[in-house]
Amino acid sequence: MQWEQQLANLSTLTQTSSTTGTSANSPSDSSSATSASSFADTLDSLASLDSTDSLADTAATGDPDTSELADLASAATQPSATTTAATAANSTDVTDTTNSGATGGQATSSSDPRILAMTEEANSLAGKPYVWGGGHDGWDSSKGYDCSGFVSAVLHAGGYLSSPQDTATLPTAGGMEQGPGQYVTIYDRDRPGQEGHVIISINGQFYESGGEHGSWGGGCGVEEISTPSASYLATFNDVLHPAGL
C-alpha cells in the first residue's frame, strides 16, 4: 500500500512537471520536459513490477532505485542553469553605497573612506605656509596654500570637487550642500566688503590656513586648531558639508 501511494505521488509530480515543461519554448523549458519524460518512463517500468516487490528487491534486479527516483524528481522540478543565471543577471546590488566620493551615499560611521582620506590629506599638509593663491593651480602638492586652496585639496582627497574653488564659488560647487554635516562641516565667508575665508572641521577637528588668530590658534599657515569661539564661527555666512558626510 505504501509503495502504491509513492507511485501515485510521483505520478502527480510528473504530470505537473510535464505541464510546466511545455508552457514555453526556451531551452530551459525543453530541458525540464525531457527530464519529465524520462521520469515518466521510469514510472512505466515500475508499474510492471508486482505490488509486493520492495524497493530493495527493485534495486537488486537492476531496475531504477530510490536514488534514481530522487534524482529524476529533482531534475523535473528544479530551475535550469539558464533560468538561474538570468535571474541573477536581473538582480540589483544596492549594498555598496558609501565608497565612491561625492556620489557614494550617506556615510554610516566616522571611518568612512572619504573621511579618512580627508583627514590624511589635511594632516599631510599641516605645516605648509600660507601663500595667497596657493593650491589653485591644480591638485599637485603646493609649496603653500591659502584658505580655500587648502580646503579644496582636502575635499578633493575625499572624492569631491573637479577643480580648486575659492570662497565665492565653493558654496555652489558640485557635491556641496547647505548646513552642517554629521562628520564634515565647512565654514565659508564670502560676504561683499568682508575678507573671504574658509575653514573645515573633520570629525570635530578644525583645520585652516591663515585667518584670524585667537585662543584656538590660527592666523598662520596650514594647521590644526582648537574649536573656534562662537563669535568667530558667526562671521561665516555659509555653513556647508560634502554630500553624504
C-alpha positions in Angstrom: 0.0 0.0 0.0 2.9 2.4 0.9 4.5 1.6 -2.5 1.3 2.3 -4.4 1.0 5.7 -2.5 4.6 6.6 -3.5 3.8 5.8 -7.2 0.7 8.0 -7.0 2.6 10.9 -5.5 5.3 10.6 -8.1 2.8 10.4 -10.9 1.2 13.6 -9.8 4.7 15.2 -9.8 5.3 14.0 -13.3 2.0 15.5 -14.6 2.8 18.8 -13.0 6.4 18.9 -14.3 5.3 17.9 -17.9 2.7 20.8 -18.0 5.3 23.3 -16.8 7.9 22.0 -19.3 5.7 22.6 -22.3 4.4 26.1 -21.4 7.3 27.9 -23.2 9.8 27.4 -25.9 13.0 28.4 -24.1 16.0 25.9 -23.8 15.4 25.6 -20.1 11.7 24.6 -20.6 12.7 21.9 -23.2 15.2 20.5 -20.6 12.5 20.3 -18.0 10.2 18.5 -20.4 12.9 15.9 -21.3 13.5 15.3 -17.6 9.8 14.8 -17.0 9.6 12.3 -19.9 12.5 10.3 -18.5 10.7 10.3 -15.2 7.5 9.0 -16.8 9.4 6.2 -18.5 10.8 5.1 -15.1 7.3 5.1 -13.7 6.2 2.8 -16.6 8.9 0.4 -15.6 7.9 0.4 -12.0 4.2 -0.1 -12.9 5.1 -3.5 -14.4 6.5 -4.7 -11.0 4.4 -6.8 -8.7 3.0 -4.6 -5.9 4.5 -6.9 -3.3 8.1 -6.1 -4.6 10.0 -4.0 -2.1 12.3 -1.1 -3.1 15.3 -3.3 -2.1 14.2 -6.0 -4.5 13.8 -3.5 -7.3 17.4 -2.3 -6.7 18.7 -5.9 -6.6 17.2 -6.7 -10.1 18.8 -3.6 -11.7 15.6 -1.6 -12.0 15.6 2.1 -11.0 16.3 2.5 -7.3 15.2 5.2 -4.9 18.2 7.4 -5.5 17.5 7.5 -9.2 13.9 8.4 -8.5 15.1 11.2 -6.3 17.4 12.5 -9.0 14.7 12.5 -11.6 12.2 14.2 -9.3 14.8 16.9 -8.6 15.6 17.4 -12.3 11.9 17.7 -13.1 11.2 20.4 -10.5 14.5 22.4 -10.2 15.0 25.5 -12.4 17.6 25.1 -15.1 21.0 26.7 -15.0 19.9 29.2 -17.8 17.0 30.3 -15.7 19.1 30.7 -12.6 21.7 32.7 -14.4 19.1 35.0 -15.9 17.6 35.6 -12.5 21.0 36.5 -11.1 21.7 38.9 -14.0 18.4 40.8 -13.4 19.0 41.3 -9.7 20.2 44.7 -8.4 23.0 45.1 -5.9 22.4 48.1 -3.8 24.7 47.3 -0.9 27.8 49.3 -1.8 26.8 52.9 -1.5 29.4 54.6 0.7 32.8 54.5 -1.0 32.6 56.4 -4.3 33.2 60.0 -3.5 30.5 62.7 -3.9 28.0 60.0 -5.2 28.9 57.5 -2.5 25.8 57.8 -0.4 25.4 58.6 3.2 28.3 57.8 5.5 27.4 55.5 8.4 30.5 56.0 10.5 33.5 58.3 11.0 35.6 55.6 9.5 34.1 56.1 6.0 36.9 56.0 3.5 36.1 59.6 2.3 36.5 61.0 5.8 39.7 59.1 6.4 41.2 60.3 3.1 40.3 63.9 4.0 41.9 63.6 7.5 45.1 62.1 6.0 45.3 64.9 3.4 44.8 67.7 6.0 47.4 66.2 8.3 49.9 65.8 5.5 49.5 69.4 4.5 49.8 70.7 8.1 52.8 72.9 8.5 52.7 74.3 4.9 53.0 78.1 4.9 50.1 80.4 4.0 50.5 81.5 0.3 47.9 83.7 -1.3 46.6 81.8 -4.3 48.4 78.6 -3.2 46.7 75.4 -4.2 44.7 76.9 -7.0 46.9 75.7 -9.9 45.8 72.1 -9.6 46.0 69.1 -7.3 49.7 68.7 -7.3 51.4 69.4 -4.0 52.0 73.1 -3.5 54.6 74.9 -1.5 51.9 76.7 0.4 48.1 77.2 0.5 45.7 79.9 1.0 42.5 79.0 2.9 40.3 77.9 0.0 43.2 76.2 -1.8 43.8 74.1 1.3 40.1 73.2 1.9 39.7 72.4 -1.8 42.6 70.0 -1.6 41.2 68.3 1.4 37.7 67.9 -0.2 39.3 66.6 -3.4 41.1 63.9 -1.5 37.7 62.6 -0.3 36.4 62.5 -3.9 34.8 65.9 -4.2 35.5 68.9 -6.4 36.7 68.7 -10.0 38.8 71.8 -9.6 40.0 74.1 -6.8 37.4 76.6 -5.6 37.6 80.0 -3.9 35.3 81.2 -1.1 32.8 82.7 -3.6 32.4 79.5 -5.7 32.7 76.8 -3.1 29.1 77.1 -1.7 27.7 76.3 -5.2 30.3 73.7 -6.2 29.1 70.2 -7.1 28.8 67.9 -4.1 28.4 70.7 -1.6 25.2 71.0 0.4 23.9 73.6 2.8 24.1 73.1 6.6 26.4 71.4 9.0 27.4 67.8 8.2 27.4 64.9 10.5 31.2 64.3 10.1 32.5 67.2 8.0 31.5 70.8 8.2 32.8 73.8 6.2 32.5 77.4 7.4 32.8 79.8 4.4 32.7 83.6 4.4 32.1 85.4 1.2 30.1 88.5 2.1 30.8 91.6 0.0 33.1 94.0 1.8 34.5 91.3 4.1 37.6 89.4 3.8 36.9 85.9 2.4 37.9 83.0 4.4 37.1 79.3 4.9 37.9 76.6 7.5 36.9 73.0 7.8 36.1 70.6 10.6 36.6 66.8 10.1 35.3 64.6 12.9 35.4 67.6 15.2 39.0 68.5 14.4 39.3 72.0 12.9 41.8 72.9 10.2 42.6 76.2 8.4 45.2 78.1 6.6 45.6 81.8 7.5 42.6 83.5 9.1 42.2 85.2 12.4 44.4 84.3 15.4 42.6 83.5 18.6 42.8 81.4 21.7 42.1 78.4 19.4 45.1 79.1 17.3 45.1 80.1 13.6 46.5 83.1 11.8 49.4 81.2 10.3 49.9 78.5 7.6 48.0 75.2 7.4 47.4 73.9 10.9 45.1 72.1 13.3 43.3 74.5 15.5 41.0 74.0 18.5 37.3 74.7 18.3 37.0 78.4 17.5 34.8 80.7 19.6 31.2 81.1 18.7 31.7 84.7 17.8 34.4 83.7 15.3 32.2 81.0 13.7 29.4 83.5 13.5 31.4 85.6 11.0 31.0 82.8 8.4 27.8 83.3 6.4 27.8 79.9 4.7 27.8 76.6 6.6 28.3 73.6 4.3 29.0 70.0 4.1 30.0 67.5 1.5 27.1 65.4 0.3 26.7 62.3 2.4 29.0 63.4 5.2 
